[in-house]
Amino acid sequence: MSNQLENLISKKEEIQKKIERENSILKKSKYLESTKKRKERTRKLIQKGALLDKYFDTENLSIDETEDFLKIFSNYIKENKPDKYKKN
């Protein structure tokens, strides 16, 4: 009887360790996925900023000045944006 109990306790400990390993793997996977998404977003923002500087010559403007500059054209661009660039 005590041998069966020891076996059950041993199996329980093994299962708990396995659950902990799986949870650790899942946590690491989620972290890597969120890191990848964050890096992709950062790259996209940098590329868009570079295009803004290239086409509107805004390298010398501060962030606030750039925002004010964009506000000037924002309504016009939104109203005249071709359909293929609009959100669906």
Residue, then its C-alpha position, 0 to 999 in steps of 0.5 A: m500500500s505504501n509503495q503504491l502511495e509513493n508511486l502516486i506521489s512520484k507520478k504527481e511530482e513528475i506531472q507537476k514538473k512537466i506542467e512547470r516546464e510547459n508553462s515556462i515554454l509557453k511564457k517564453s514563446k509569448y515573450l518572443e512573439s511580443t518582442k517580434k511584434r514590437k520590433e516589427r512595429t518599431r521598424k515600420l515606424i522608423q521607415k514611415g518617419a524616414l519617408l516623412d523626412k524624405y518627401f516633406d523635408t522635416e529633418n530639421l523640425s522637432i516632434d511638436e513642429t512635425e505634428d503641427f506641420l502634419k495637422i495642416f495637411s491632415n484634413y485635406i489628405k483624409e478627404n482626398k485619399p484614394d480608396k485603395y489607401k482607406k481602411n476597409 
